[in-house]
Amino acid sequence: MAGNAKRKHSVEVGFPFTIDSYGRVADPDYDLHVEQMIELVLFTAPGERVNRPEFGCGLLQLIFGPDTDAVASATDYLVQTALSRWLGDVIRVRSVEVRPVNSQLQVRISYVVLRDQQERVSTFEAPAGVPWES
């Protein structure tokens, strides 16, 4: 490397963690890896990770509040801010839609993957056992 230039290396590890047939860490498909990273940000509560207490977005804390426009706006802002903070070098969020569907919280996100500039739409549901109460 010339001068002070640094190489940025990215380690892509699938979730759940798996070993491939060669005994190495399995590489996930990049689009799947991005979806897994988004899901981790969405459904991790701040304070849940010991060495990174600010990580996450607190989405699950808001879902038990009243079903009002104010809560919907706060939820949208919370999700967009967290994704920009934690994945801003990977994706650019276009839109967020959070809604209850069959007693589950559903989050639909439209985003651009910066690596290939392709727009994606992914839908995530709150983990089992976390119902939406309106």
C-alpha positions as CSV (number, residue, x, y, z in Angstrom):
1,M,0.0,0.0,0.0
2,A,1.3,3.4,-0.9
3,G,1.3,6.3,1.6
4,N,-1.1,6.3,4.4
5,A,-3.9,4.5,2.5
6,K,-5.6,1.8,4.5
7,R,-7.5,-1.1,3.2
8,K,-10.9,-1.7,4.6
9,H,-11.6,-5.4,5.0
10,S,-15.1,-6.6,5.6
11,V,-15.8,-9.9,7.3
12,E,-19.2,-11.3,6.3
13,V,-20.5,-13.9,8.7
14,G,-23.9,-15.4,8.3
15,F,-26.5,-15.7,11.1
16,P,-26.8,-18.2,12.5
17,F,-23.1,-18.9,12.4
18,T,-22.3,-22.0,10.3
19,I,-19.3,-24.0,9.1
20,D,-19.0,-25.0,5.5
21,S,-18.0,-28.4,4.1
22,Y,-14.4,-27.4,4.2
23,G,-14.5,-26.6,7.9
24,R,-14.3,-22.9,7.4
25,V,-16.8,-20.1,8.4
26,A,-19.5,-20.2,5.8
27,D,-19.9,-17.1,3.6
28,P,-23.5,-16.0,3.3
29,D,-25.0,-14.6,0.1
30,Y,-24.4,-10.9,0.2
31,D,-28.1,-9.9,-0.1
32,L,-29.0,-12.4,2.6
33,H,-26.1,-11.0,4.7
34,V,-27.5,-7.5,4.4
35,E,-31.0,-8.6,5.3
36,Q,-29.6,-10.4,8.4
37,M,-27.7,-7.2,9.4
38,I,-30.9,-5.2,9.1
39,E,-32.9,-7.7,11.1
40,L,-30.3,-7.6,13.9
41,V,-30.5,-3.8,14.1
42,L,-34.3,-3.9,14.1
43,F,-34.8,-6.5,16.8
44,T,-31.9,-5.8,19.1
45,A,-32.7,-3.5,22.0
46,P,-30.2,-0.9,23.1
47,G,-28.4,-2.3,26.2
48,E,-28.8,-5.9,25.0
49,R,-25.2,-6.3,23.8
50,V,-22.6,-6.1,26.5
51,N,-19.7,-4.7,24.5
52,R,-21.9,-2.5,22.3
53,P,-24.7,-1.2,24.6
54,E,-25.9,1.5,22.1
55,F,-26.4,-1.1,19.3
56,G,-30.0,-1.7,18.1
57,C,-33.0,0.4,17.6
58,G,-35.5,-0.3,20.4
59,L,-38.3,-1.1,18.0
60,L,-39.8,-3.8,20.2
61,Q,-40.2,-1.3,23.1
62,L,-42.5,0.9,21.0
63,I,-44.9,-1.8,19.7
64,F,-46.8,-2.0,23.0
65,G,-47.7,1.7,22.9
66,P,-51.0,3.1,21.5
67,D,-51.6,2.8,17.8
68,T,-51.4,6.6,17.1
69,D,-49.9,8.7,14.3
70,A,-47.4,10.0,16.9
71,V,-46.2,6.5,17.7
72,A,-46.1,5.6,14.0
73,S,-43.9,8.6,13.2
74,A,-41.6,7.9,16.2
75,T,-41.2,4.3,15.1
76,D,-40.4,5.3,11.5
77,Y,-37.8,7.9,12.7
78,L,-36.3,5.4,15.2
79,V,-35.9,2.7,12.5
80,Q,-34.5,5.0,9.9
81,T,-32.1,6.6,12.4
82,A,-30.8,3.3,13.7
83,L,-30.3,1.8,10.2
84,S,-28.5,4.9,9.0
85,R,-26.3,4.8,12.1
86,W,-25.4,1.2,12.1
87,L,-25.6,0.3,8.4
88,G,-25.1,3.7,6.7
89,D,-22.0,2.4,4.9
90,V,-23.9,-0.6,3.6
91,I,-27.4,0.6,2.7
92,R,-29.4,3.8,2.1
93,V,-32.9,3.6,3.4
94,R,-35.6,4.8,1.1
95,S,-38.7,4.1,3.1
96,V,-39.9,2.3,6.2
97,E,-43.4,0.9,6.9
98,V,-44.2,-0.6,10.3
99,R,-47.6,-2.2,10.8
100,P,-49.4,-4.9,12.7
101,V,-50.3,-7.9,10.7
102,N,-52.1,-10.9,12.2
103,S,-51.0,-10.0,15.8
104,Q,-47.4,-9.7,14.7
105,L,-45.3,-6.6,14.0
106,Q,-44.2,-6.3,10.3
107,V,-41.5,-4.0,9.1
108,R,-41.2,-3.4,5.3
109,I,-38.0,-1.5,4.3
110,S,-37.1,-0.2,0.9
111,Y,-33.4,0.4,0.6
112,V,-30.5,0.7,-1.8
113,V,-27.5,-1.7,-1.3
114,L,-24.5,0.7,-1.8
115,R,-22.2,-2.1,-3.0
116,D,-24.2,-2.5,-6.3
117,Q,-26.6,0.4,-6.2
118,Q,-29.6,-2.0,-6.5
119,E,-32.9,-1.2,-4.7
120,R,-34.3,-3.9,-2.5
121,V,-37.4,-4.3,-0.5
122,S,-37.4,-6.7,2.5
123,T,-40.1,-7.5,5.0
124,F,-39.3,-8.5,8.6
125,E,-41.5,-9.8,11.4
126,A,-40.9,-9.4,15.1
127,P,-39.6,-12.6,16.6
128,A,-42.1,-15.2,17.8
129,G,-43.7,-14.4,21.1
130,V,-43.7,-10.6,20.6
131,P,-47.3,-9.7,19.7
132,W,-48.6,-6.4,18.6
133,E,-51.2,-5.0,21.0
134,S,-53.3,-2.1,19.7
